[in-house]
Amino acid sequence: MKSPSEMSRAQILVECALMVALSFALSLLPGLSMPFGGTVSWFSTLPVVVVSLRHRARWGALAALVYSLTQLLLGASNVAAVPARTAGAMILCGLLDYVAAYAALGLTGAVAGAVKRGGLAALTAGIAATGAIRLVCSFLSGVLIWGVYAPEDMDVWVYSLIYNASWCVPDVLIVIIGAVCLARVKQLALIPRRSQAV
């Protein structure tokens, strides 16, 4: 595999398309699904994270946005099932649970490249930061859209945080483990340097 600096725009575009397709295929594998949405998957976001780490913000954002739209298509039935059944609630659900949450993955390389220490610490920080953005998106969706499912004796904010952290945190940890393992393959060039932030 060529290093990112040796690749043409067409080669990078093909790599992005293949990684998005791989992420999509991995998202179809059975994972640990929560009753009201959210899944601990088997590395489904890792290929998109790899694009972001290898090619930084521009290409990472493109791949992540395309992937987010594939997830929106897969989750269309969830969007249609929002409790309020209004167009505004459905649009907000689509934006928070799918588009914003998955598009954030494109920032992984930029965040990792900005970490002073570099190396595996930067890689882990980049994935953790974009995972935190996904959690915030799902948390807000839980409060604003899905809060009717909170138990009567529990504050909706606490319920949403606990519910969404229960699937998002393990999913992010799985991606970190996968990325750390892939980082051992030097040809992939996943370990960021500060100069590669954008």
N, CA, C and O atoms as a DFTB+ gen file, in Angstrom:
792 C
 N C O
     1  1       0.850      -1.177       0.000
     2  2       0.000       0.000       0.000
     3  2       0.894       1.238       0.000
     4  3       1.868       1.324       0.748
     5  1       0.539       2.185      -0.851
     6  2       1.318       3.412      -0.941
     7  2       1.066       4.288       0.271
     8  3      -0.011       4.255       0.866
     9  1       2.079       5.077       0.631
    10  2       1.870       6.050       1.697
    11  2       1.016       7.175       1.130
    12  3       0.992       7.374      -0.085
    13  1       0.314       7.915       1.984
    14  2      -0.567       8.981       1.495
    15  2       0.146      10.007       0.611
    16  3      -0.454      10.519      -0.334
    17  1       1.400      10.314       0.894
    18  2       2.128      11.320       0.116
    19  2       2.449      10.842      -1.298
    20  3       2.726      11.662      -2.173
    21  1       2.418       9.537      -1.536
    22  2       2.732       8.975      -2.851
    23  2       1.488       8.755      -3.720
    24  3       1.604       8.305      -4.860
    25  1       0.315       9.066      -3.198
    26  2      -0.923       8.740      -3.897
    27  2      -1.471       9.942      -4.666
    28  3      -1.366      11.086      -4.225
    29  1      -2.054       9.653      -5.818
    30  2      -2.728      10.697      -6.590
    31  2      -4.122      10.913      -6.004
    32  3      -4.593      10.117      -5.191
    33  1      -4.778      11.998      -6.425
    34  2      -6.143      12.278      -5.957
    35  2      -7.091      11.139      -6.329
    36  3      -7.960      10.767      -5.540
    37  1      -6.925      10.591      -7.524
    38  2      -7.795       9.493      -7.964
    39  2      -7.595       8.264      -7.076
    40  3      -8.560       7.589      -6.718
    41  1      -6.343       7.978      -6.722
    42  2      -6.074       6.821      -5.862
    43  2      -6.657       7.025      -4.465
    44  3      -7.191       6.094      -3.862
    45  1      -6.550       8.250      -3.962
    46  2      -7.127       8.540      -2.646
    47  2      -8.649       8.399      -2.695
    48  3      -9.256       7.851      -1.775
    49  1      -9.255       8.891      -3.762
    50  2     -10.704       8.786      -3.913
    51  2     -11.156       7.334      -3.950
    52  3     -12.162       6.976      -3.337
    53  1     -10.411       6.495      -4.672
    54  2     -10.736       5.064      -4.729
    55  2     -10.584       4.434      -3.345
    56  3     -11.424       3.639      -2.923
    57  1      -9.509       4.796      -2.643
    58  2      -9.314       4.263      -1.293
    59  2     -10.467       4.682      -0.376
    60  3     -10.974       3.873       0.402
    61  1     -10.875       5.942      -0.474
    62  2     -12.000       6.428       0.338
    63  2     -13.266       5.631       0.039
    64  3     -13.972       5.214       0.956
    65  1     -13.550       5.421      -1.243
    66  2     -14.747       4.675      -1.637
    67  2     -14.698       3.248      -1.099
    68  3     -15.704       2.736      -0.608
    69  1     -13.551       2.613      -1.187
    70  2     -13.419       1.245      -0.682
    71  2     -13.595       1.191       0.830
    72  3     -14.225       0.273       1.355
    73  1     -13.042       2.170       1.522
    74  2     -13.158       2.186       2.989
    75  2     -14.595       2.460       3.430
    76  3     -15.066       1.870       4.402
    77  1     -15.286       3.341       2.729
    78  2     -16.685       3.588       3.060
    79  2     -17.505       2.315       2.812
    80  3     -18.368       1.959       3.614
    81  1     -17.228       1.643       1.706
    82  2     -17.931       0.386       1.405
    83  2     -17.646      -0.664       2.476
    84  3     -18.544      -1.404       2.878
    85  1     -16.390      -0.731       2.940
    86  2     -16.039      -1.681       3.988
    87  2     -16.738      -1.331       5.301
    88  3     -17.236      -2.218       5.993
    89  1     -16.779      -0.051       5.645
    90  2     -17.495       0.377       6.851
    91  2     -18.973       0.001       6.756
    92  3     -19.564      -0.495       7.715
    93  1     -19.555       0.246       5.589
    94  2     -20.960      -0.094       5.386
    95  2     -21.180      -1.594       5.561
    96  3     -22.125      -2.011       6.231
    97  1     -20.307      -2.407       4.959
    98  2     -20.444      -3.867       5.080
    99  2     -20.306      -4.312       6.530
   100  3     -21.060      -5.168       6.993
   101  1     -19.339      -3.731       7.252
   102  2     -19.146      -4.092       8.656
   103  2     -20.341      -3.665       9.510
   104  3     -20.657      -4.316      10.506
   105  1     -21.003      -2.571       9.122
   106  2     -22.162      -2.120       9.891
   107  2     -23.353      -3.061       9.734
   108  3     -24.287      -3.020      10.535
   109  1     -23.325      -3.901       8.716
   110  2     -24.409      -4.860       8.503
   111  2     -24.242      -6.130       9.336
   112  3     -25.190      -6.899       9.497
   113  1     -23.027      -6.350       9.870
   114  2     -22.810      -7.521      10.716
   115  2     -23.568      -7.352      12.025
   116  3     -23.678      -6.241      12.544
   117  1     -24.087      -8.442      12.554
   118  2     -24.818      -8.323      13.816
   119  2     -23.890      -7.857      14.936
   120  3     -22.783      -8.370      15.096
   121  1     -24.349      -6.905      15.685
   122  2     -23.615      -6.412      16.850
   123  2     -24.542      -6.450      18.050
   124  3     -25.600      -7.079      18.013
   125  1     -24.141      -5.782      19.100
   126  2     -24.981      -5.697      20.291
   127  2     -25.874      -4.478      20.140
   128  3     -25.433      -3.349      20.352
   129  1     -27.138      -4.705      19.770
   130  2     -28.076      -3.610      19.529
   131  2     -28.863      -3.289      20.783
   132  3     -29.311      -4.177      21.508
   133  1     -29.018      -1.996      21.017
   134  2     -29.800      -1.529      22.151
   135  2     -31.275      -1.457      21.734
   136  3     -31.575      -1.320      20.548
   137  1     -32.187      -1.547      22.695
   138  2     -33.612      -1.608      22.344
   139  2     -34.165      -0.360      21.657
   140  3     -35.084      -0.472      20.845
   141  1     -33.632       0.825      21.961
   142  2     -34.152       2.059      21.359
   143  2     -33.114       2.716      20.457
   144  3     -33.106       3.939      20.317
   145  1     -32.250       1.933      19.853
   146  2     -31.236       2.462      18.949
   147  2     -29.860       2.474      19.582
   148  3     -29.720       2.484      20.805
   149  1     -28.839       2.473      18.723
   150  2     -27.452       2.406      19.184
   151  2     -26.963       0.977      19.138
   152  3     -27.645       0.062      19.598
   153  1     -25.776       0.787      18.580
   154  2     -25.225      -0.558      18.421
   155  2     -23.741      -0.559      18.728
   156  3     -23.003       0.326      18.295
   157  1     -23.311      -1.566      19.483
   158  2     -21.886      -1.834      19.630
   159  2     -21.535      -2.734      18.452
   160  3     -21.912      -3.905      18.425
   161  1     -20.817      -2.188      17.488
   162  2     -20.540      -2.920      16.252
   163  2     -19.126      -3.506      16.267
   164  3     -18.330      -3.245      17.169
   165  1     -18.849      -4.289      15.257
   166  2     -17.527      -4.898      15.123
   167  2     -16.696      -4.089      14.135
   168  3     -16.587      -4.428      12.956
   169  1     -16.115      -3.011      14.650
   170  2     -15.178      -2.175      13.891
   171  2     -15.820      -1.460      12.700
   172  3     -15.116      -1.117      11.750
   173  1     -17.136      -1.226      12.722
   174  2     -17.771      -0.673      11.524
   175  2     -17.278       0.721      11.160
   176  3     -17.251       1.067       9.979
   177  1     -16.891       1.520      12.129
   178  2     -16.410       2.864      11.795
   179  2     -14.899       2.925      11.578
   180  3     -14.379       3.963      11.169
   181  1     -14.200       1.845      11.844
   182  2     -12.734       1.850      11.735
   183  2     -12.225       2.201      10.338
   184  3     -11.298       3.005      10.239
   185  1     -12.773       1.649       9.252
   186  2     -12.248       2.027       7.940
   187  2     -12.354       3.531       7.643
   188  3     -11.453       4.106       7.033
   189  1     -13.450       4.164       8.074
   190  2     -13.589       5.606       7.867
   191  2     -12.567       6.354       8.728
   192  3     -11.995       7.351       8.287
   193  1     -12.342       5.884       9.935
   194  2     -11.321       6.476      10.804
   195  2      -9.935       6.345      10.164
   196  3      -9.123       7.267      10.242
   197  1      -9.673       5.213       9.541
   198  2      -8.391       5.009       8.849
   199  2      -8.205       6.054       7.746
   200  3      -7.113       6.603       7.594
   201  1      -9.262       6.335       6.975
   202  2      -9.175       7.371       5.934
   203  2      -8.813       8.703       6.564
   204  3      -7.941       9.409       6.058
   205  1      -9.465       9.053       7.651
   206  2      -9.204      10.329       8.306
   207  2      -7.777      10.404       8.847
   208  3      -7.131      11.447       8.752
   209  1      -7.291       9.317       9.406
   210  2      -5.924       9.300       9.935
   211  2      -4.883       9.348       8.814
   212  3      -3.840       9.985       8.961
   213  1      -5.164       8.685       7.710
   214  2      -4.200       8.652       6.599
   215  2      -4.208       9.937       5.773
   216  3      -3.155      10.408       5.343
   217  1      -5.393      10.502       5.551
   218  2      -5.513      11.605       4.597
   219  2      -6.015      12.910       5.206
   220  3      -6.181      13.899       4.491
   221  1      -6.253      12.927       6.494
   222  2      -6.632      14.104       7.263
   223  2      -8.016      14.638       6.948
   224  3      -8.861      13.928       6.404
   225  1      -8.239      15.899       7.297
   226  2      -9.594      16.449       7.388
   227  2     -10.379      16.444       6.084
   228  3     -11.539      16.032       6.076
   229  1      -9.789      16.883       4.993
   230  2     -10.565      17.015       3.757
   231  2     -11.119      15.679       3.299
   232  3     -12.324      15.545       3.084
   233  1     -10.250      14.687       3.147
   234  2     -10.694      13.379       2.671
   235  2     -11.456      12.632       3.760
   236  3     -12.415      11.915       3.474
   237  1     -11.027      12.802       5.005
   238  2     -11.738      12.164       6.112
   239  2     -13.166      12.657       6.217
   240  3     -14.089      11.879       6.461
   241  1     -13.341      13.970       6.029
   242  2     -14.688      14.547       6.094
   243  2     -15.564      14.032       4.960
   244  3     -16.744      13.740       5.158
   245  1     -14.986      13.924       3.782
   246  2     -15.744      13.419       2.632
   247  2     -16.194      11.975       2.876
   248  3     -17.366      11.643       2.699
   249  1     -15.256      11.130       3.281
   250  2     -15.591       9.721       3.533
   251  2     -16.609       9.597       4.660
   252  3     -17.554       8.814       4.561
   253  1     -16.423      10.360       5.721
   254  2     -17.337      10.279       6.862
   255  2     -18.732      10.775       6.501
   256  3     -19.728      10.216       6.960
   257  1     -18.810      11.814       5.686
   258  2     -20.116      12.321       5.272
   259  2     -20.858      11.286       4.424
   260  3     -22.050      11.056       4.623
   261  1     -20.152      10.665       3.482
   262  2     -20.783       9.633       2.657
   263  2     -21.241       8.465       3.540
   264  3     -22.343       7.942       3.375
   265  1     -20.379       8.068       4.473
   266  2     -20.752       6.979       5.378
   267  2     -21.968       7.363       6.220
   268  3     -22.854       6.539       6.444
   269  1     -22.010       8.609       6.685
   270  2     -23.147       9.052       7.498
   271  2     -24.456       8.957       6.709
   272  3     -25.502       8.626       7.267
   273  1     -24.387       9.247       5.421
   274  2     -25.598       9.157       4.597
   275  2     -26.036       7.708       4.398
   276  3     -27.231       7.423       4.334
   277  1     -25.053       6.776       4.297
   278  2     -25.429       5.357       4.198
   279  2     -26.100       4.897       5.488
   280  3     -27.046       4.110       5.459
   281  1     -25.599       5.396       6.625
   282  2     -26.200       5.020       7.902
   283  2     -27.594       5.630       8.061
   284  3     -28.486       5.019       8.649
   285  1     -27.769       6.847       7.529
   286  2     -29.089       7.470       7.546
   287  2     -30.081       6.636       6.742
   288  3     -31.225       6.456       7.161
   289  1     -29.648       6.126       5.587
   290  2     -30.529       5.268       4.790
   291  2     -30.885       3.989       5.538
   292  3     -32.034       3.545       5.519
   293  1     -29.880       3.396       6.203
   294  2     -30.148       2.183       6.983
   295  2     -31.082       2.461       8.157
   296  3     -31.886       1.610       8.540
   297  1     -30.968       3.657       8.720
   298  2     -31.760       3.993       9.897
   299  2     -33.041       4.744       9.591
   300  3     -33.656       5.316      10.491
   301  1     -33.450       4.747       8.327
   302  2     -34.649       5.511       7.939
   303  2     -35.880       5.091       8.737
   304  3     -36.723       5.926       9.065
   305  1     -35.988       3.800       9.050
   306  2     -37.156       3.356       9.819
   307  2     -37.121       3.917      11.240
   308  3     -38.169       4.199      11.821
   309  1     -35.918       4.082      11.803
   310  2     -35.808       4.696      13.134
   311  2     -36.209       6.164      13.077
   312  3     -36.902       6.662      13.964
   313  1     -35.771       6.850      12.031
   314  2     -36.115       8.265      11.876
   315  2     -37.629       8.422      11.753
   316  3     -38.218       9.331      12.337
   317  1     -38.244       7.534      10.995
   318  2     -39.698       7.604      10.800
   319  2     -40.468       7.259      12.072
   320  3     -41.646       7.596      12.193
   321  1     -39.808       6.586      13.026
   322  2     -40.490       6.131      14.242
   323  2     -40.326       7.084      15.418
   324  3     -40.639       6.711      16.548
   325  1     -39.846       8.296      15.187
   326  2     -39.681       9.222      16.309
   327  2     -41.023       9.435      16.992
   328  3     -42.053       9.503      16.321
   329  1     -41.026       9.543      18.324
   330  2     -42.297       9.639      19.058
   331  2     -43.176      10.817      18.637
   332  3     -44.399      10.685      18.607
   333  1     -42.577      11.968      18.310
   334  2     -43.383      13.152      17.981
   335  2     -44.064      13.025      16.620
   336  3     -45.095      13.657      16.387
   337  1     -43.508      12.224      15.726
   338  2     -44.048      12.016      14.374
   339  2     -44.218      13.317      13.579
   340  3     -45.115      13.434      12.744
   341  1     -43.354      14.277      13.850
   342  2     -43.394      15.524      13.080
   343  2     -42.182      15.570      12.155
   344  3     -41.173      14.911      12.406
   345  1     -42.289      16.346      11.092
   346  2     -41.171      16.473      10.148
   347  2     -39.953      17.056      10.841
   348  3     -38.831      16.620      10.587
   349  1     -40.158      18.036      11.712
   350  2     -39.040      18.652      12.431
   351  2     -38.302      17.646      13.305
   352  3     -37.071      17.634      13.333
   353  1     -39.049      16.799      14.021
   354  2     -38.434      15.779      14.878
   355  2     -37.677      14.758      14.042
   356  3     -36.596      14.311      14.426
   357  1     -38.247      14.390      12.898
   358  2     -37.571      13.421      12.021
   359  2     -36.276      14.000      11.445
   360  3     -35.258      13.310      11.382
   361  1     -36.319      15.258      11.029
   362  2     -35.104      15.893      10.499
   363  2     -34.053      16.002      11.590
   364  3     -32.882      15.704      11.352
   365  1     -34.453      16.426      12.787
   366  2     -33.507      16.537      13.900
   367  2     -32.901      15.182      14.241
   368  3     -31.703      15.080      14.507
   369  1     -33.725      14.150      14.232
   370  2     -33.229      12.792      14.492
   371  2     -32.202      12.381      13.442
   372  3     -31.134      11.870      13.778
   373  1     -32.530      12.607      12.168
   374  2     -31.597      12.256      11.098
   375  2     -30.275      12.992      11.217
   376  3     -29.206      12.420      11.006
   377  1     -30.367      14.275      11.559
   378  2     -29.139      15.075      11.691
   379  2     -28.303      14.649      12.895
   380  3     -27.093      14.461      12.767
   381  1     -28.930      14.494      14.059
   382  2     -28.174      14.164      15.274
   383  2     -27.708      12.716      15.313
   384  3     -26.537      12.445      15.578
   385  1     -28.626      11.782      15.050
   386  2     -28.297      10.362      15.208
   387  2     -27.462       9.800      14.061
   388  3     -26.782       8.788      14.230
   389  1     -27.504      10.439      12.914
   390  2     -26.811       9.868      11.768
   391  2     -25.809      10.834      11.143
   392  3     -24.606      10.576      11.182
   393  1     -26.271      11.923      10.578
   394  2     -25.371      12.785       9.807
   395  2     -24.274      13.381      10.679
   396  3     -23.094      13.170      10.401
   397  1     -24.630      14.117      11.724
   398  2     -23.603      14.753      12.565
   399  2     -22.755      13.718      13.311
   400  3     -21.534      13.845      13.396
   401  1     -23.418      12.701      13.845
   402  2     -22.697      11.698      14.641
   403  2     -21.628      10.968      13.830
   404  3     -20.508      10.789      14.307
   405  1     -21.958      10.551      12.625
   406  2     -20.989       9.809      11.818
   407  2     -20.065      10.722      11.027
   408  3     -18.914      10.359      10.780
   409  1     -20.535      11.893      10.626
   410  2     -19.657      12.823       9.906
   411  2     -18.514      13.291      10.798
   412  3     -17.443      13.638      10.300
   413  1     -18.729      13.305      12.109
   414  2     -17.675      13.707      13.046
   415  2     -16.432      12.826      12.935
   416  3     -15.331      13.261      13.274
   417  1     -16.601      11.596      12.465
   418  2     -15.452      10.689      12.325
   419  2     -14.382      11.268      11.400
   420  3     -13.202      10.943      11.528
   421  1     -14.798      12.119      10.477
   422  2     -13.847      12.725       9.552
   423  2     -12.843      13.643      10.215
   424  3     -11.826      13.985       9.611
   425  1     -13.109      14.050      11.446
   426  2     -12.202      14.938      12.173
   427  2     -11.116      14.184      12.937
   428  3     -10.231      14.809      13.520
   429  1     -11.168      12.875      12.942
   430  2     -10.228      12.080      13.736
   431  2      -8.778      12.423      13.421
   432  3      -7.982      12.644      14.333
   433  1      -8.431      12.470      12.145
   434  2      -7.046      12.757      11.761
   435  2      -6.602      14.150      12.144
   436  3      -5.462      14.351      12.563
   437  1      -7.507      15.125      12.002
   438  2      -7.170      16.506      12.362
   439  2      -6.933      16.634      13.862
   440  3      -5.989      17.297      14.290
   441  1      -7.785      16.003      14.658
   442  2      -7.609      16.049      16.108
   443  2      -6.319      15.329      16.502
   444  3      -5.538      15.839      17.305
   445  1      -6.105      14.157      15.939
   446  2      -4.896      13.391      16.261
   447  2      -3.635      14.149      15.859
   448  3      -2.643      14.129      16.587
   449  1      -3.666      14.816      14.710
   450  2      -2.510      15.571      14.254
   451  2      -2.209      16.790      15.099
   452  3      -1.093      17.307      15.057
   453  1      -3.186      17.262      15.868
   454  2      -2.988      18.436      16.715
   455  2      -2.444      18.089      18.100
   456  3      -2.072      18.982      18.861
   457  1      -2.396      16.804      18.431
   458  2      -1.901      16.381      19.745
   459  2      -0.377      16.453      19.755
   460  3       0.281      15.874      18.891
   461  1       0.177      17.160      20.728
   462  2       1.626      17.424      20.770
   463  2       2.474      16.158      20.831
   464  3       3.507      16.070      20.167
   465  1       2.048      15.186      21.619
   466  2       2.882      13.995      21.802
   467  2       2.996      13.156      20.540
   468  3       4.018      12.503      20.329
   469  1       1.983      13.161      19.706
   470  2       1.997      12.313      18.516
   471  2       1.880      10.852      18.896
   472  3       1.514      10.526      20.025
   473  1       2.188       9.978      17.965
   474  2       2.189       8.541      18.209
   475  2       0.824       7.972      18.555
   476  3      -0.213       8.513      18.171
   477  1       0.849       6.862      19.292
   478  2      -0.388       6.171      19.643
   479  2      -1.278       7.014      20.545
   480  3      -2.501       6.878      20.512
   481  1      -0.669       7.891      21.358
   482  2      -1.470       8.765      22.219
   483  2      -2.328       9.694      21.361
   484  3      -3.492       9.936      21.678
   485  1      -1.756      10.212      20.281
   486  2      -2.505      11.100      19.387
   487  2      -3.603      10.339      18.663
   488  3      -4.724      10.830      18.534
   489  1      -3.287       9.156      18.198
   490  2      -4.271       8.318      17.518
   491  2      -5.457       8.036      18.442
   492  3      -6.614       8.169      18.044
   493  1      -5.151       7.645      19.680
   494  2      -6.194       7.354      20.661
   495  2      -7.006       8.608      20.986
   496  3      -8.230       8.546      21.095
   497  1      -6.328       9.737      21.139
   498  2      -7.027      10.992      21.449
   499  2      -7.957      11.401      20.312
   500  3      -9.067      11.870      20.563
   501  1      -7.523      11.230      19.071
   502  2      -8.364      11.576      17.925
   503  2      -9.630      10.745      17.874
   504  3     -10.720      11.271      17.647
   505  1      -9.486       9.447      18.086
   506  2     -10.655       8.561      18.061
   507  2     -11.563       8.839      19.249
   508  3     -12.786       8.861      19.109
   509  1     -10.964       9.053      20.426
   510  2     -11.770       9.341      21.617
   511  2     -12.536      10.655      21.464
   512  3     -13.695      10.750      21.870
   513  1     -11.893      11.665      20.881
   514  2     -12.555      12.969      20.714
   515  2     -13.740      12.872      19.764
   516  3     -14.809      13.410      20.050
   517  1     -13.558      12.190      18.637
   518  2     -14.683      12.073      17.707
   519  2     -15.750      11.124      18.254
   520  3     -16.933      11.267      17.945
   521  1     -15.327      10.166      19.060
   522  2     -16.305       9.319      19.758
   523  2     -17.122      10.127      20.749
   524  3     -18.315       9.884      20.926
   525  1     -16.474      11.092      21.397
   526  2     -17.187      11.968      22.333
   527  2     -18.206      12.825      21.593
   528  3     -19.294      13.081      22.110
   529  1     -17.859      13.274      20.377
   530  2     -18.811      14.047      19.582
   531  2     -20.020      13.175      19.233
   532  3     -21.161      13.629      19.314
   533  1     -19.764      11.926      18.847
   534  2     -20.879      11.005      18.566
   535  2     -21.768      10.842      19.793
   536  3     -22.995      10.842      19.685
   537  1     -21.138      10.703      20.965
   538  2     -21.902      10.541      22.199
   539  2     -22.747      11.779      22.482
   540  3     -23.907      11.657      22.876
   541  1     -22.183      12.960      22.287
   542  2     -22.936      14.198      22.515
   543  2     -24.136      14.269      21.565
   544  3     -25.235      14.635      21.980
   545  1     -23.928      13.925      20.303
   546  2     -25.038      13.929      19.338
   547  2     -26.148      12.984      19.772
   548  3     -27.323      13.351      19.756
   549  1     -25.779      11.767      20.158
   550  2     -26.781      10.778      20.583
   551  2     -27.432      11.188      21.892
   552  3     -28.629      10.972      22.085
   553  1     -26.654      11.780      22.795
   554  2     -27.187      12.265      24.068
   555  2     -28.244      13.344      23.835
   556  3     -29.322      13.303      24.427
   557  1     -27.930      14.302      22.974
   558  2     -28.895      15.372      22.670
   559  2     -30.153      14.814      22.005
   560  3     -31.269      15.237      22.306
   561  1     -29.957      13.871      21.112
   562  2     -31.103      13.222      20.480
   563  2     -31.954      12.510      21.520
   564  3     -33.183      12.559      21.466
   565  1     -31.297      11.847      22.470
   566  2     -32.021      11.150      23.533
   567  2     -32.851      12.095      24.386
   568  3     -33.956      11.760      24.814
   569  1     -32.307      13.273      24.627
   570  2     -33.030      14.253      25.444
   571  2     -34.156      14.904      24.645
   572  3     -35.289      15.003      25.116
   573  1     -33.832      15.344      23.437
   574  2     -34.776      16.136      22.652
   575  2     -35.844      15.307      21.938
   576  3     -36.965      15.774      21.739
   577  1     -35.495      14.074      21.554
   578  2     -36.409      13.285      20.719
   579  2     -36.921      12.038      21.427
   580  3     -38.119      11.757      21.419
   581  1     -36.014      11.301      22.032
   582  2     -36.367       9.987      22.567
   583  2     -36.627       9.987      24.077
   584  3     -36.795       8.924      24.674
   585  1     -36.662      11.163      24.691
   586  2     -36.819      11.264      26.145
   587  2     -38.096      10.666      26.699
   588  3     -38.173      10.381      27.895
   589  1     -39.095      10.471      25.863
   590  2     -40.354       9.877      26.345
   591  2     -40.159       8.444      26.850
   592  3     -41.003       7.925      27.580
   593  1     -39.061       7.809      26.469
   594  2     -38.805       6.436      26.902
   595  2     -38.064       6.366      28.231
   596  3     -37.829       5.276      28.754
   597  1     -37.697       7.513      28.778
   598  2     -37.014       7.524      30.072
   599  2     -37.973       7.042      31.164
   600  3     -39.153       7.390      31.151
   601  1     -37.468       6.244      32.105
   602  2     -38.330       5.829      33.228
   603  2     -38.855       7.060      33.981
   604  3     -38.174       8.082      34.058
   605  1     -40.044       6.957      34.522
   606  2     -40.670       8.098      35.193
   607  2     -39.873       8.601      36.381
   608  3     -39.911       9.790      36.697
   609  1     -39.150       7.702      37.045
   610  2     -38.408       8.103      38.242
   611  2     -36.972       8.559      37.928
   612  3     -36.177       8.754      38.848
   613  1     -36.631       8.733      36.631
   614  2     -35.271       9.121      36.257
   615  2     -35.298      10.374      35.389
   616  3     -36.104      10.489      34.465
   617  1     -34.414      11.300      35.697
   618  2     -34.281      12.517      34.897
   619  2     -33.885      12.144      33.467
   620  3     -33.029      11.283      33.265
   621  1     -34.502      12.784      32.481
   622  2     -34.256      12.444      31.077
   623  2     -32.796      12.665      30.691
   624  3     -32.261      11.930      29.861
   625  1     -32.146      13.667      31.281
   626  2     -30.736      13.944      30.969
   627  2     -29.839      12.800      31.449
   628  3     -28.922      12.379      30.744
   629  1     -30.115      12.308      32.650
   630  2     -29.331      11.187      33.205
   631  2     -29.600       9.928      32.396
   632  3     -28.676       9.197      32.041
   633  1     -30.877       9.683      32.107
   634  2     -31.235       8.499      31.323
   635  2     -30.538       8.505      29.967
   636  3     -29.966       7.493      29.561
   637  1     -30.581       9.631      29.269
   638  2     -29.972       9.707      27.944
   639  2     -28.469       9.485      28.009
   640  3     -27.907       8.791      27.162
   641  1     -27.812      10.071      29.009
   642  2     -26.370       9.896      29.144
   643  2     -26.015       8.433      29.413
   644  3     -25.120       7.885      28.770
   645  1     -26.706       7.806      30.351
   646  2     -26.422       6.407      30.684
   647  2     -26.720       5.497      29.500
   648  3     -25.909       4.641      29.146
   649  1     -27.877       5.683      28.895
   650  2     -28.283       4.829      27.777
   651  2     -27.282       4.937      26.626
   652  3     -26.804       3.921      26.122
   653  1     -26.967       6.156      26.213
   654  2     -26.099       6.332      25.052
   655  2     -24.643       5.985      25.341
   656  3     -23.943       5.483      24.461
   657  1     -24.182       6.243      26.548
   658  2     -22.808       5.851      26.905
   659  2     -22.672       4.332      26.936
   660  3     -21.591       3.801      26.679
   661  1     -23.766       3.625      27.252
   662  2     -23.692       2.160      27.374
   663  2     -23.352       1.470      26.061
   664  3     -22.804       0.368      26.072
   665  1     -23.667       2.099      24.923
   666  2     -23.289       1.497      23.646
   667  2     -22.150       2.269      22.966
   668  3     -21.312       1.671      22.291
   669  1     -22.121       3.588      23.142
   670  2     -21.130       4.400      22.424
   671  2     -19.711       4.186      22.956
   672  3     -18.769       4.057      22.173
   673  1     -19.554       4.147      24.270
   674  2     -18.217       3.981      24.849
   675  2     -17.591       2.647      24.434
   676  3     -16.448       2.646      23.978
   677  1     -18.288       1.506      24.570
   678  2     -17.687       0.253      24.101
   679  2     -17.380       0.265      22.601
   680  3     -16.365      -0.287      22.175
   681  1     -18.247       0.892      21.798
   682  2     -18.015       0.949      20.359
   683  2     -16.733       1.727      20.050
   684  3     -15.947       1.312      19.198
   685  1     -16.523       2.837      20.731
   686  2     -15.314       3.643      20.528
   687  2     -14.077       2.874      20.999
   688  3     -13.035       2.919      20.345
   689  1     -14.185       2.177      22.118
   690  2     -13.043       1.391      22.613
   691  2     -12.647       0.299      21.623
   692  3     -11.460       0.035      21.433
   693  1     -13.621      -0.329      21.002
   694  2     -13.330      -1.354      19.985
   695  2     -12.582      -0.733      18.810
   696  3     -11.638      -1.331      18.293
   697  1     -12.990       0.453      18.385
   698  2     -12.308       1.132      17.268
   699  2     -10.891       1.524      17.671
   700  3      -9.972       1.404      16.860
   701  1     -10.692       1.988      18.897
   702  2      -9.345       2.326      19.362
   703  2      -8.452       1.094      19.334
   704  3      -7.315       1.162      18.868
   705  1      -8.954      -0.020      19.824
   706  2      -8.171      -1.263      19.818
   707  2      -7.810      -1.653      18.388
   708  3      -6.665      -2.009      18.111
   709  1      -8.780      -1.588      17.482
   710  2      -8.505      -1.920      16.083
   711  2      -7.480      -0.996      15.458
   712  3      -6.589      -1.450      14.741
   713  1      -7.597       0.306      15.726
   714  2      -6.659       1.286      15.149
   715  2      -5.254       1.093      15.700
   716  3      -4.277       1.200      14.958
   717  1      -5.142       0.812      16.993
   718  2      -3.818       0.581      17.593
   719  2      -3.171      -0.649      16.964
   720  3      -1.968      -0.656      16.703
   721  1      -3.964      -1.685      16.723
   722  2      -3.420      -2.888      16.064
   723  2      -2.981      -2.574      14.630
   724  3      -1.912      -3.006      14.200
   725  1      -3.805      -1.825      13.891
   726  2      -3.450      -1.467      12.509
   727  2      -2.263      -0.521      12.446
   728  3      -1.529      -0.516      11.458
   729  1      -2.066       0.281      13.487
   730  2      -0.959       1.239      13.498
   731  2       0.393       0.543      13.482
   732  3       1.402       1.158      13.137
   733  1       0.423      -0.719      13.848
   734  2       1.684      -1.476      13.807
   735  2       2.143      -1.734      12.375
   736  3       3.313      -2.040      12.142
   737  1       1.228      -1.613      11.419
   738  2       1.577      -1.776      10.005
   739  2       2.046      -0.413       9.492
   740  3       1.226       0.451       9.181
   741  1       3.331      -0.228       9.406
   742  2       3.880       1.097       9.094
   743  2       3.443       1.622       7.738
   744  3       3.329       2.834       7.559
   745  1       3.194       0.739       6.779
   746  2       2.773       1.174       5.444
   747  2       1.426       1.902       5.457
   748  3       1.137       2.679       4.547
   749  1       0.616       1.661       6.463
   750  2      -0.678       2.336       6.545
   751  2      -0.541       3.809       6.936
   752  3      -1.436       4.608       6.662
   753  1       0.556       4.165       7.565
   754  2       0.833       5.550       7.973
   755  2      -0.310       6.127       8.804
   756  3      -0.829       7.199       8.494
   757  1      -0.698       5.416       9.855
   758  2      -1.790       5.885      10.705
   759  2      -1.321       6.763      11.849
   760  3      -2.100       7.557      12.377
   761  1      -0.068       6.636      12.238
   762  2       0.438       7.407      13.369
   763  2       0.613       8.853      12.933
   764  3       1.441       9.142      12.070
   765  1      -0.162       9.771      13.525
   766  2      -0.092      11.171      13.083
   767  2       1.120      11.907      13.608
   768  3       1.639      11.604      14.682
   769  1       1.558      12.876      12.833
   770  2       2.556      13.842      13.265
   771  2       1.862      15.184      13.290
   772  3       0.901      15.382      12.547
   773  1       2.308      16.110      14.111
   774  2       1.615      17.397      14.267
   775  2       1.466      18.136      12.949
   776  3       0.476      18.839      12.746
   777  1       2.415      17.993      12.064
   778  2       2.358      18.704      10.790
   779  2       1.262      18.179       9.867
   780  3       0.971      18.783       8.835
   781  1       0.657      17.050      10.243
   782  2      -0.373      16.428       9.402
   783  2      -1.775      16.750       9.873
   784  3      -2.710      16.028       9.527
   785  1      -1.956      17.792      10.640
   786  2      -3.252      18.066      11.255
   787  2      -4.349      18.320      10.232
   788  3      -5.507      18.014      10.516
   789  1      -4.049      18.857       9.067
   790  2      -5.115      19.159       8.102
   791  2      -4.953      18.332       6.859
   792  3      -5.755      18.447       5.932
